[in-house]
Amino acid sequence: MKLTFLGHAAFQMESGHYTVLIDPFITGNGQTPFKEADFRKVDYILATHGHGDHIGDTVKIAGRTGATVVANAEISGWLAERGIKVHAMHIGGAYRFPFGRVKLTPAFHGSSIEEGGTRYDGGFPCGFLVTMGDVTVYHSGDTGLMLEMKLLEDEHVDVALLPIGGNFTMDVDDAVKAVSFIKPKKVVPMHYDTFDVIKADPAEFAARAASLAEVKILKPGESLEV
């Protein structure tokens, strides 16, 4: 699997003939070197919750490429009303797609969708366990630290994508604890430095988590072969 960091909490996963995006916040993302139009072949999009810096360009990319969006039932319903192909799921549910298996995990956060001055219900936020081939990636979504993360040790996570920016999510302290709960082989910090309020030092996180997992600090646009 090739895992590419797109900036903030957005990632691209490529394995075999399939391309999967997670939380494609591209337009308005000052970190990313990409443009929404750069994503020409996308098979699936996974949306952790409805906030603009996560659902991002989902409608534009899915509408243009025909990608299927995997999200909770509330976001799926909102997207379906806009002509987007969806697969609705909910927390604890798992499904085997052509590209691999997806399981929704809980996340402690909020979720709403704003469009044209109107706010829509975004349902319960989530994270994703994605297995493509023999590689399992955990994208936590926006979340605080929670004891449920201890259950992920049994999932044998190859790569954990964890927020470290604080304020809206876990900070460095809690992200290190999350690594000790999950016990992944590798961990990639995310959701930091995009805005002033979530400034964090990934090198500090790497130093403190180094005894727990291999830490990979990716710059936007950089990839990791797993």
C-alpha positions as CSV (number, residue, x, y, z in Angstrom):
1,M,0.0,0.0,0.0
2,K,1.1,3.5,-0.7
3,L,-0.1,6.0,1.8
4,T,0.2,9.7,0.9
5,F,-0.4,12.6,3.4
6,L,-2.4,15.4,1.7
7,G,-2.2,17.8,4.7
8,H,-4.3,18.3,7.8
9,A,-6.1,15.0,8.2
10,A,-6.4,14.1,4.5
11,F,-4.8,11.0,3.1
12,Q,-4.7,9.0,-0.1
13,M,-4.4,5.2,0.0
14,E,-3.4,3.2,-3.1
15,S,-3.3,-0.5,-3.4
16,G,-3.7,-2.6,-6.5
17,H,-6.1,-0.9,-8.9
18,Y,-7.9,1.1,-6.1
19,T,-7.5,4.6,-4.9
20,V,-9.2,5.7,-1.6
21,L,-9.2,9.2,-0.1
22,I,-9.9,9.9,3.6
23,D,-11.3,13.3,4.6
24,P,-10.3,15.1,1.4
25,F,-10.0,18.7,2.7
26,I,-8.1,20.2,-0.3
27,T,-9.7,23.6,-1.2
28,G,-8.8,26.0,1.6
29,N,-6.2,23.7,3.0
30,G,-3.0,25.9,3.2
31,Q,-0.9,22.9,3.9
32,T,-1.6,20.8,0.8
33,P,0.4,21.1,-2.5
34,F,-2.6,19.6,-4.3
35,K,-5.7,21.0,-6.0
36,E,-9.1,19.4,-6.0
37,A,-8.8,18.8,-9.8
38,D,-5.6,16.8,-9.3
39,F,-7.6,13.8,-8.1
40,R,-8.8,12.3,-11.3
41,K,-9.2,8.6,-10.4
42,V,-10.8,8.0,-7.1
43,D,-12.7,4.9,-6.3
44,Y,-13.8,5.5,-2.7
45,I,-13.9,8.4,-0.3
46,L,-14.1,7.8,3.5
47,A,-15.5,10.7,5.5
48,T,-15.0,10.7,9.3
49,H,-17.4,13.5,10.0
50,G,-19.1,16.5,8.6
51,H,-16.9,19.5,9.5
52,G,-15.7,21.4,6.6
53,D,-12.0,20.6,7.2
54,H,-12.8,16.9,6.8
55,I,-15.7,16.4,4.4
56,G,-13.9,19.1,2.4
57,D,-14.1,18.5,-1.3
58,T,-16.0,15.2,-1.1
59,V,-18.9,16.4,-3.1
60,K,-16.8,17.8,-5.9
61,I,-14.4,14.9,-6.2
62,A,-17.1,12.2,-5.9
63,G,-19.4,14.0,-8.3
64,R,-16.6,14.3,-10.9
65,T,-15.0,10.8,-10.5
66,G,-18.0,8.7,-9.6
67,A,-16.4,7.6,-6.3
68,T,-18.5,6.0,-3.7
69,V,-18.5,7.8,-0.3
70,V,-18.4,5.7,2.8
71,A,-19.7,7.6,5.9
72,N,-22.3,7.4,8.6
73,A,-25.9,7.2,7.7
74,E,-26.6,10.9,8.3
75,I,-23.8,12.2,6.1
76,S,-24.6,9.5,3.5
77,G,-28.2,10.7,3.4
78,W,-27.1,14.3,2.9
79,L,-24.7,13.3,0.1
80,A,-27.2,11.1,-1.6
81,E,-29.6,14.1,-1.8
82,R,-26.8,15.8,-3.8
83,G,-26.5,13.0,-6.3
84,I,-23.5,11.3,-4.7
85,K,-23.1,7.5,-4.7
86,V,-22.8,6.4,-1.0
87,H,-22.4,3.4,1.2
88,A,-23.9,4.2,4.7
89,M,-22.4,2.6,7.8
90,H,-22.3,3.2,11.5
91,I,-20.1,2.8,14.6
92,G,-19.0,-0.8,15.1
93,G,-20.1,-1.9,11.6
94,A,-17.7,-3.5,9.1
95,Y,-18.1,-4.2,5.4
96,R,-15.9,-5.8,2.8
97,F,-15.5,-3.6,-0.3
98,P,-13.8,-4.5,-3.5
99,F,-10.6,-2.7,-2.3
100,G,-10.7,-4.2,1.2
101,R,-12.4,-4.2,4.6
102,V,-13.6,-1.1,6.4
103,K,-14.8,-0.9,10.1
104,L,-16.1,2.3,11.7
105,T,-14.7,3.1,15.1
106,P,-15.9,5.6,17.7
107,A,-14.5,9.1,17.9
108,F,-15.1,11.7,20.7
109,H,-15.9,14.8,18.7
110,G,-18.8,16.6,17.0
111,S,-20.2,16.5,13.5
112,S,-22.3,18.9,11.5
113,I,-22.4,20.0,7.9
114,E,-22.8,23.7,6.9
115,E,-24.0,24.7,3.5
116,G,-25.3,28.0,2.4
117,G,-25.8,29.3,5.9
118,T,-27.7,26.2,6.9
119,R,-26.4,23.6,9.4
120,Y,-27.3,19.9,8.8
121,D,-27.0,17.0,11.2
122,G,-23.7,15.1,10.6
123,G,-24.5,12.2,12.9
124,F,-21.9,10.6,15.1
125,P,-18.2,11.1,14.1
126,C,-16.1,8.1,13.5
127,G,-12.7,6.8,12.7
128,F,-11.8,4.1,10.2
129,L,-10.0,0.8,10.3
130,V,-9.1,0.1,6.7
131,T,-7.5,-3.2,5.6
132,M,-6.2,-3.3,2.0
133,G,-4.4,-6.5,1.2
134,D,-2.5,-7.5,4.4
135,V,-2.1,-3.9,5.6
136,T,-4.4,-2.3,8.3
137,V,-4.5,1.5,8.7
138,Y,-6.3,3.2,11.5
139,H,-7.4,6.8,10.9
140,S,-8.8,8.1,14.2
141,G,-10.7,11.0,12.8
142,D,-11.0,14.0,15.1
143,T,-11.1,12.6,18.6
144,G,-10.0,12.9,22.2
145,L,-8.2,10.1,24.0
146,M,-10.6,7.3,24.9
147,L,-10.3,3.9,26.6
148,E,-11.9,2.3,23.5
149,M,-8.6,2.7,21.8
150,K,-7.2,-0.2,23.9
151,L,-9.5,-2.5,21.9
152,L,-7.5,-1.6,18.7
153,E,-4.5,-3.6,20.0
154,D,-6.3,-6.7,18.8
155,E,-6.6,-5.3,15.3
156,H,-2.9,-5.5,14.8
157,V,-2.7,-2.0,13.3
158,D,0.2,-1.4,10.8
159,V,-0.1,2.3,10.7
160,A,-2.1,4.6,13.0
161,L,-2.9,8.2,11.9
162,L,-3.4,10.3,15.0
163,P,-4.1,14.0,15.7
164,I,-1.7,15.8,17.9
165,G,-2.8,19.5,17.6
166,G,-4.9,19.7,20.7
167,N,-7.8,22.2,21.2
168,F,-10.3,20.2,19.0
169,T,-8.6,16.8,19.4
170,M,-5.9,15.0,21.3
171,D,-2.7,16.9,22.0
172,V,0.8,15.4,22.0
173,D,0.4,14.1,25.6
174,D,-2.8,12.2,24.8
175,A,-1.6,11.0,21.4
176,V,1.4,9.3,23.0
177,K,-1.0,7.6,25.4
178,A,-3.1,6.6,22.4
179,V,-0.1,4.9,20.8
180,S,0.5,3.0,24.0
181,F,-3.1,1.8,23.9
182,I,-3.2,0.9,20.2
183,K,0.3,-0.5,19.8
184,P,0.6,0.1,16.1
185,K,3.8,-0.8,14.1
186,K,4.0,2.8,12.8
187,V,2.3,6.0,13.6
188,V,1.9,9.2,11.6
189,P,0.9,12.5,13.3
190,M,-1.8,14.6,11.7
191,H,-4.2,17.5,12.4
192,Y,-1.6,20.0,13.5
193,D,-0.3,23.4,12.3
194,T,-3.1,24.0,9.8
195,F,-4.5,26.7,12.1
196,D,-2.8,28.7,14.9
197,V,-5.0,27.1,17.5
198,I,-3.6,23.6,16.7
199,K,0.1,24.4,16.6
200,A,2.1,21.4,17.7
201,D,5.6,20.0,17.3
202,P,5.7,16.6,15.6
203,A,9.3,16.1,16.5
204,E,8.3,16.2,20.2
205,F,5.6,13.6,19.5
206,A,8.1,11.5,17.6
207,A,10.7,11.6,20.5
208,R,8.1,10.7,23.1
209,A,6.5,7.9,21.1
210,A,9.7,6.4,19.7
211,S,9.8,3.6,22.3
212,L,6.2,2.6,21.5
213,A,6.1,2.6,17.7
214,E,8.1,3.8,14.6
215,V,7.0,7.4,14.1
216,K,6.9,8.7,10.5
217,I,6.5,12.5,10.2
218,L,5.2,13.1,6.7
219,K,5.1,16.5,5.0
220,P,2.1,17.2,2.8
221,G,2.7,15.4,-0.4
222,E,5.0,12.8,1.0
223,S,4.2,9.1,0.9
224,L,4.8,6.0,3.0
225,E,5.1,2.5,1.5
226,V,3.6,0.0,3.8
